[in-house]
Amino acid sequence: MINSFNSSLKTAVIIQVNCPSLIPYDIDEMKGLAKTAGYNIFNIITQKLEHINPKFFLGRGKVELINAGLDNFFYNNHHNHQNQHVEEPLESEEFDENGNPFEEYENKEDEVEFDFPETVHKRKDITVIFNNRLGNMHRLNLTKIWDLKVIDRDELVLEIFERHAQTHESKLQIELARLNLETNIIKKELGQHLEEKQGRDFKGKGRKGWEPKMQAYRGRKKKIRDELKVISKRRNLRRKGRSKFFNVGLIGYTNAGKSTILNQLANSRFETAQQEFTTISPVSRKVVFPSFKENGVWDGQEVIITDSVGFIMDMSPALINAFLSTLEELQFSDLLLLIIDISESNFVTILEKIRTTFTIMTQIEVMEIPRVLVLNKIDELSEEFLQKRVKKIREIYPEIPNVSISALDKTGFDKISEIIIDFKQQKKYH
């Protein structure tokens, strides 16, 4: 068992395909995402392939072994033959994108065993989560073979957003992303069905059942987009009211401590936890930093600090668009604080997360805004180890200022205050 059992969580299996053509997503990140989405992980299955199977993503042999493992679990634990999903035999051979026979580079003799809790009575009690980005046909074919729910990284992130969304706008953005996803799936599923029944032409009988549903989807999506435009105009009016303030955006990888930092700076109490995406909608608060003029007269510096949704590796355009309202807030920042978990066990992972954040910053057009690297969680490192990492960060990003802090005990927060005030004064905000 991968995680300690929690009966309130859903049962899941993580699958990851490692292939030269795929991004090597971090399995620990996926476990954290799954936990945040409300899943108990009972198996992690990996497969190394030279080429992705165009039909099943996984190799045919692995698909069969997983199916057999599910049958064995239900037979041995429930003697329920109904869960032995009988499907037409898989084709003996698939072909890669070049038309060559697909080869599976994996030990086909390794059986897949499952040890789910007694509460799992049928296949549909189980979710298979791929730590990859599946094509629609991959998902449909695997769902048909295994007779259970199959999702990928993007769908898992959408589930997390749905759990944490609080504002009407964020809920609309999520619904729009979900409708786009389901539209693509329906088109693929219908196309597969019609090809089998009547060839590639959509003008046959299948169109009558397809058109009303797609028309309803198009109507709902248009209504959501129109409503989002109205909300966006209202938000722009609110931003004009903030234009007299110096605006600081908190940006960075998920679970780096952005919400905790905002809590400490603003003495607020927003949700923080060791899980991904606790912030879904923009959270802005006015903060007054202590400052004195040269004659000793009090001159409190007021700024607006805005938290944003945390990033993940290779966030898809669909997810970025779904939460454009959160990311748009960053475009109105005068300064960006890039929050980094400097205590990560693997320094290469830290650098990859910084690069990921910069990539998304480029996509949302905020790379021209001044930024500071905030190295958080220094309380978890020895001073010697911390200094080695800080030195490497400075060597790689010499042009970007950095500050080391602990959001837990507010170590280094005086330095953050100085940096923010300095940037504000450079901009001549009063």
Phi and psi in degrees as a GROMACS rama.xvg file:
@    title "Ramachandran Plot"
@    xaxis  label "Phi"
@    yaxis  label "Psi"
@TYPE xy
-78.6241  -48.2836  ILE-2
-110.061  155.247  ASN-3
-63.7685  139.628  SER-4
-71.8307  133.337  PHE-5
-129.373  111.982  ASN-6
-63.6096  -17.9642  SER-7
-83.196  -10.2905  SER-8
-96.3853  156.834  LEU-9
-80.7155  152.807  LYS-10
-87.5148  132.39  THR-11
-145.847  158.748  ALA-12
-125.861  133.979  VAL-13
-99.2305  133.144  ILE-14
-122.356  135.175  ILE-15
-132.392  126.555  GLN-16
-99.7129  126.006  VAL-17
-104.048  120.968  ASN-18
-149.087  143.773  CYS-19
-54.2263  -28.4088  PRO-20
-86.8612  -3.15121  SER-21
-108.535  151.459  LEU-22
-71.4721  129.844  ILE-23
-80.0443  82.0188  PRO-24
-64.1208  148.636  TYR-25
-76.3401  124.351  ASP-26
-69.9068  -32.3887  ILE-27
-66.8162  -37.79  ASP-28
-61.4449  -42.473  GLU-29
-63.0002  -40.3958  MET-30
-61.9666  -39.7548  LYS-31
-65.6725  -41.4673  GLY-32
-62.459  -44.4069  LEU-33
-63.2092  -41.4755  ALA-34
-62.8242  -43.1172  LYS-35
-62.0791  -34.414  THR-36
-79.0119  -5.2925  ALA-37
96.4728  31.867  GLY-38
-114.174  142.044  TYR-39
-91.271  126.295  ASN-40
-97.2767  122.297  ILE-41
-110.176  -16.5911  PHE-42
-148.39  144.422  ASN-43
-123.171  116.376  ILE-44
-113.499  130.342  ILE-45
-123.82  154.964  THR-46
-146.343  136.616  GLN-47
-102.49  124.35  LYS-48
-130.279  148.483  LEU-49
-80.0518  -31.5847  GLU-50
-141.596  144.743  HIS-51
-70.9865  135.941  ILE-52
-68.4752  117.587  ASN-53
-63.7357  -20.703  PRO-54
-95.3535  -42.0259  LYS-55
-119.733  -0.798416  PHE-56
69.4909  -57.5387  PHE-57
-73.8263  165.329  LEU-58
-70.2668  150.533  GLY-59
-57.3202  -40.2889  ARG-60
-62.4104  -40.9536  GLY-61
-67.1055  -38.5022  LYS-62
-59.0405  -44.1389  VAL-63
-66.5343  -39.6429  GLU-64
-65.3732  -39.6113  LEU-65
-65.1942  -41.5581  ILE-66
-62.3927  -42.6721  ASN-67
-65.541  -38.6696  ALA-68
-63.0762  -37.9106  GLY-69
-65.8238  -44.3497  LEU-70
-58.2677  -44.5802  ASP-71
-63.1789  -40.5166  ASN-72
-61.9394  -49.8873  PHE-73
-69.0917  -34.7432  PHE-74
-67.689  -44.2186  TYR-75
-73.9741  -28.6368  ASN-76
-101.769  -30.522  ASN-77
-125.697  -8.67198  HIS-78
48.0038  37.6199  HIS-79
-102.684  98.7086  ASN-80
-68.8494  -16.439  HIS-81
-66.8823  -23.3111  GLN-82
-84.725  -3.93533  ASN-83
-82.4016  92.1707  GLN-84
-70.8461  110.541  HIS-85
-91.6618  119.783  VAL-86
-126.627  157.313  GLU-87
-59.2258  145.245  GLU-88
-56.2198  143.089  PRO-89
-68.9734  149.12  LEU-90
-58.9304  142.783  GLU-91
-70.2013  -18.0501  SER-92
-150.224  134.167  GLU-93
-112.634  166.74  GLU-94
-126.298  144.82  PHE-95
-80.4358  -175.276  ASP-96
-66.1069  -16.7676  GLU-97
-96.1158  4.08613  ASN-98
83.9629  7.29361  GLY-99
-89.6827  150.743  ASN-100
-55.7186  132.432  PRO-101
-73.6747  128.993  PHE-102
-111.745  140.771  GLU-103
-105.33  114.893  GLU-104
-93.5939  79.4576  TYR-105
-159.58  149.28  GLU-106
-72.4374  105.308  ASN-107
-75.1473  -7.27612  LYS-108
-87.7908  -10.5938  GLU-109
-74.3483  113.552  ASP-110
-75.1918  153.441  GLU-111
-105.33  119.993  VAL-112
-111.768  141.441  GLU-113
-120.726  142.406  PHE-114
-133.344  70.7147  ASP-115
-80.5438  162.34  PHE-116
-69.3961  166.304  PRO-117
-65.7621  -18.1117  GLU-118
-70.9249  -13.4712  THR-119
-86.6577  109.006  VAL-120
-109.34  -18.2687  HIS-121
-147.342  164.265  LYS-122
-60.7891  -34.3029  ARG-123
-72.0336  -3.23149  LYS-124
-80.5305  -4.66639  ASP-125
-114.757  140.976  ILE-126
-117.829  130.801  THR-127
-98.1286  122.319  VAL-128
-112.284  118.756  ILE-129
-87.8039  129.147  PHE-130
-86.5489  48.5556  ASN-131
-147.706  174.518  ASN-132
-104.899  111.48  ARG-133
-85.0108  153.193  LEU-134
-82.5447  160.888  GLY-135
-60.4543  -39.1266  ASN-136
-68.1932  -36.3776  MET-137
-57.6886  -48.73  HIS-138
-62.6122  -44.8942  ARG-139
-64.2325  -44.0132  LEU-140
-66.0062  -41.5596  ASN-141
-69.1578  -38.5102  LEU-142
-61.4434  -39.6433  THR-143
-67.2843  -41.9874  LYS-144
-70.6701  -46.2171  ILE-145
-91.0604  -19.0974  TRP-146
60.3166  45.2693  ASP-147
-149.56  176.157  LEU-148
-77.3776  129.752  LYS-149
-123.67  123.521  VAL-150
-131.694  166.257  ILE-151
-119.894  -170.981  ASP-152
-57.0392  -47.5732  ARG-153
-61.6084  -42.4905  ASP-154
-67.0277  -35.3557  GLU-155
-64.2443  -43.3072  LEU-156
-62.813  -39.3117  VAL-157
-60.9507  -40.1044  LEU-158
-61.2028  -39.705  GLU-159
-65.5793  -45.1531  ILE-160
-58.5434  -40.8091  PHE-161
-63.3763  -35.3947  GLU-162
-69.3536  -32.9434  ARG-163
-104.579  -10.0786  HIS-164
-62.1533  135.087  ALA-165
-122.788  -37.4479  GLN-166
-84.5694  157.359  THR-167
-61.9343  -38.0837  HIS-168
-64.5934  -47.042  GLU-169
-64.0801  -35.2105  SER-170
-66.6768  -37.6295  LYS-171
-66.1922  -42.111  LEU-172
-60.557  -40.8194  GLN-173
-66.202  -43.4633  ILE-174
-62.2724  -39.2471  GLU-175
-63.9509  -44.1535  LEU-176
-62.4376  -40.9161  ALA-177
-65.3444  -40.8369  ARG-178
-64.1951  -40.5508  LEU-179
-62.2228  -42.1299  ASN-180
-64.4309  -47.2676  LEU-181
-66.998  -33.2779  GLU-182
-61.6042  -44.8012  THR-183
-63.6188  -40.5026  ASN-184
-64.6891  -44.7778  ILE-185
-61.9689  -42.3942  ILE-186
-60.4785  -43.8038  LYS-187
-66.5432  -43.8182  LYS-188
-64.336  -44.1295  GLU-189
-65.6038  -42.4833  LEU-190
-60.2579  -40.6313  GLY-191
-63.5912  -42.8476  GLN-192
-64.7382  -45.2642  HIS-193
-69.3539  -34.5106  LEU-194
-62.4102  -39.4952  GLU-195
-68.4752  -36.3447  GLU-196
-91.5236  -35.0998  LYS-197
-149.394  18.1649  GLN-198
85.7002  -165.131  GLY-199
-84.721  -9.29664  ARG-200
-78.3723  127.838  ASP-201
-84.265  7.72194  PHE-202
-89.9279  6.93821  LYS-203
-84.3754  -163.77  GLY-204
-65.234  -26.2773  LYS-205
-63.396  -22.5578  GLY-206
-64.5083  -32.1939  ARG-207
-62.9569  -36.9256  LYS-208
-80.751  -24.7884  GLY-209
-80.6408  -43.6991  TRP-210
-61.486  -46.7802  GLU-211
-59.8476  -41.6204  PRO-212
-66.1435  -44.5421  LYS-213
-66.9139  -35.7246  MET-214
-65.5309  -39.508  GLN-215
-64.7662  -40.2365  ALA-216
-63.1836  -45.3195  TYR-217
-62.2655  -40.8855  ARG-218
-64.0751  -43.9935  GLY-219
-65.6879  -40.6763  ARG-220
-64.5438  -40.0804  LYS-221
-64.0638  -41.5765  LYS-222
-62.4341  -41.1939  LYS-223
-65.1898  -45.3045  ILE-224
-60.828  -41.3659  ARG-225
-63.3448  -42.1305  ASP-226
-67.2694  -36.8224  GLU-227
-66.2448  -34.2284  LEU-228
-63.6214  -40.8595  LYS-229
-64.0507  -43.6471  VAL-230
-63.9932  -39.3279  ILE-231
-63.052  -39.8308  SER-232
-63.772  -40.4761  LYS-233
-64.2681  -39.8763  ARG-234
-65.9144  -37.26  ARG-235
-63.7073  -35.0537  ASN-236
-65.5869  -39.4718  LEU-237
-66.2074  -35.7689  ARG-238
-63.9031  -35.7055  ARG-239
-60.7048  -33.7029  LYS-240
-69.2265  -19.8559  GLY-241
-94.5756  -3.31572  ARG-242
-64.4999  -22.9312  SER-243
-78.4071  -9.4653  LYS-244
-99.2552  161.087  PHE-245
-86.5383  122.513  PHE-246
-103.812  126.872  ASN-247
-115.499  127.655  VAL-248
-105.155  135.374  GLY-249
-94.8797  125.774  LEU-250
-138.983  153.188  ILE-251
151.712  -174.42  GLY-252
-71.0034  152.119  TYR-253
-61.8126  143.838  THR-254
68.8621  22.0785  ASN-255
-86.7191  -13.7228  ALA-256
111.622  18.1129  GLY-257
-61.9132  -47.3083  LYS-258
-65.2392  -36.1794  SER-259
-64.6654  -40.0949  THR-260
-64.0496  -43.8379  ILE-261
-61.9062  -41.2665  LEU-262
-56.3121  -47.3839  ASN-263
-67.6647  -41.7473  GLN-264
-68.8797  -40.0778  LEU-265
-99.8548  1.47471  ALA-266
54.1584  35.3986  ASN-267
-103.182  175.716  SER-268
-134.405  70.5629  ARG-269
-88.6402  164.395  PHE-270
-63.5993  127.169  GLU-271
-133.818  144.512  THR-272
-164.326  162.595  ALA-273
-81.7085  63.0992  GLN-274
-152.514  165.077  GLN-275
-83.3715  147.114  GLU-276
62.8548  44.0804  PHE-277
-73.155  -19.7427  THR-278
-106.198  117.181  THR-279
-109.962  -42.8141  ILE-280
-102.541  156.893  SER-281
-59.8918  134.967  PRO-282
-123.007  113.115  VAL-283
-118.219  137.285  SER-284
-139.889  144.481  ARG-285
-82.6928  132.38  LYS-286
-125.542  136.233  VAL-287
-108.931  117.476  VAL-288
-94.5765  137.546  PHE-289
-67.6232  134.111  PRO-290
-153.935  148.402  SER-291
-130.024  141.224  PHE-292
-73.2485  172.638  LYS-293
-59.7035  -29.6781  GLU-294
-86.2654  6.25135  ASN-295
88.1378  2.78243  GLY-296
-77.8864  136.204  VAL-297
-59.3656  133.044  TRP-298
-142.707  72.2405  ASP-299
-59.7764  133.497  GLY-300
-98.4064  113.598  GLN-301
-91.7669  132.224  GLU-302
-138.131  159.094  VAL-303
-105.286  125.286  ILE-304
-113.031  128.853  ILE-305
-120.733  125.783  THR-306
-84.9857  153.472  ASP-307
-135.544  165.588  SER-308
-63.6429  140.532  VAL-309
-73.7389  150.306  GLY-310
-91.5086  159.1  PHE-311
-126.943  163.719  ILE-312
-60.3893  131.462  MET-313
55.7855  50.3638  ASP-314
-64.5103  126.677  MET-315
-72.5919  154.864  SER-316
-55.2767  -34.5331  PRO-317
-62.6296  -38.9637  ALA-318
-72.806  -38.9701  LEU-319
-62.1768  -44.3277  ILE-320
-64.8074  -35.4326  ASN-321
-63.3148  -26.4686  ALA-322
-123.735  35.1252  PHE-323
-60.1665  -31.0275  LEU-324
-62.1732  -38.0771  SER-325
-70.211  -45.9024  THR-326
-71.8119  -30.6489  LEU-327
-60.084  -31.8015  GLU-328
-56.1074  -34.4604  GLU-329
-66.0777  -26.7538  LEU-330
-65.759  -18.4524  GLN-331
-101.507  14.0929  PHE-332
-82.6226  147.872  SER-333
-94.3139  -18.6157  ASP-334
-152.206  139.443  LEU-335
-115.228  128.376  LEU-336
-100.111  110.332  LEU-337
-87.6393  107.233  LEU-338
-86.3116  129.337  ILE-339
-127.839  134.05  ILE-340
-82.6045  95.7429  ASP-341
-75.2039  -7.92719  ILE-342
-89.1343  0.0318393  SER-343
-48.6812  140.548  GLU-344
-65.2122  -32.8485  SER-345
-109.748  116.553  ASN-346
-65.0953  -32.2634  PHE-347
-60.6757  -37.21  VAL-348
-63.7972  -39.0616  THR-349
-59.6576  -47.4547  ILE-350
-64.1242  -38.1973  LEU-351
-64.4744  -38.1277  GLU-352
-69.0904  -36.2665  LYS-353
-64.4134  -45.24  ILE-354
-62.7494  -39.8558  ARG-355
-60.424  -44.4055  THR-356
-63.2982  -42.0569  THR-357
-63.8492  -37.3102  PHE-358
-62.1917  -44.7467  THR-359
-70.4979  -35.4244  ILE-360
-59.7111  -37.7118  MET-361
-65.1706  -41.5551  THR-362
-63.2351  -35.689  GLN-363
-98.6352  10.7535  ILE-364
61.47  51.9148  GLU-365
-125.737  12.0846  VAL-366
-68.9104  -17.5372  MET-367
-83.5134  -9.92574  GLU-368
-78.9196  134.931  ILE-369
-54.3031  141.787  PRO-370
-139.982  155.291  ARG-371
-131.177  135.301  VAL-372
-84.1164  118.481  LEU-373
-105.538  108.079  VAL-374
-88.4266  100.923  LEU-375
-94.7158  163.711  ASN-376
70.4918  37.1716  LYS-377
-70.194  -15.7204  ILE-378
-66.2771  -14.1465  ASP-379
-95.7688  3.43843  GLU-380
-124.898  152.531  LEU-381
-72.7635  157.121  SER-382
-61.2746  -41.2668  GLU-383
-64.2272  -45.4874  GLU-384
-66.1948  -39.2684  PHE-385
-60.4831  -46.9317  LEU-386
-62.5864  -35.3237  GLN-387
-63.5795  -41.372  LYS-388
-71.2316  -40.383  ARG-389
-61.0677  -41.4909  VAL-390
-60.7964  -43.1158  LYS-391
-64.8504  -41.3417  LYS-392
-60.2488  -43.3089  ILE-393
-67.8803  -32.7405  ARG-394
-69.3393  -37.1762  GLU-395
-79.44  -37.0632  ILE-396
-125.268  65.8752  TYR-397
-65.9481  -22.9719  PRO-398
-86.9378  -6.82602  GLU-399
-107.957  122.38  ILE-400
-61.2294  150.949  PRO-401
-140.398  155.269  ASN-402
-143.266  139.119  VAL-403
-100.2  130.746  SER-404
-142.498  169.009  ILE-405
-129.175  110.773  SER-406
-66.7503  -22.0514  ALA-407
-66.2244  -46.8845  LEU-408
-116.772  10.4687  ASP-409
68.0893  18.0277  LYS-410
-61.6336  131.081  THR-411
85.6349  -0.437721  GLY-412
-69.6956  -25.0959  PHE-413
-65.1314  -35.1477  ASP-414
-69.4731  -39.0261  LYS-415
-59.7324  -43.272  ILE-416
-59.2464  -45.1638  SER-417
-61.5973  -43.501  GLU-418
-63.4769  -46.5666  ILE-419
-62.0572  -44.7969  ILE-420
-64.0285  -40.7285  ILE-421
-61.2358  -45.9165  ASP-422
-64.8165  -38.0447  PHE-423
-63.9589  -43.2919  LYS-424
-67.6925  -33.2018  GLN-425
-64.2838  -33.2255  GLN-426
-82.3034  -8.65609  LYS-427
61.8319  45.4696  LYS-428
-89.0588  140.408  TYR-429
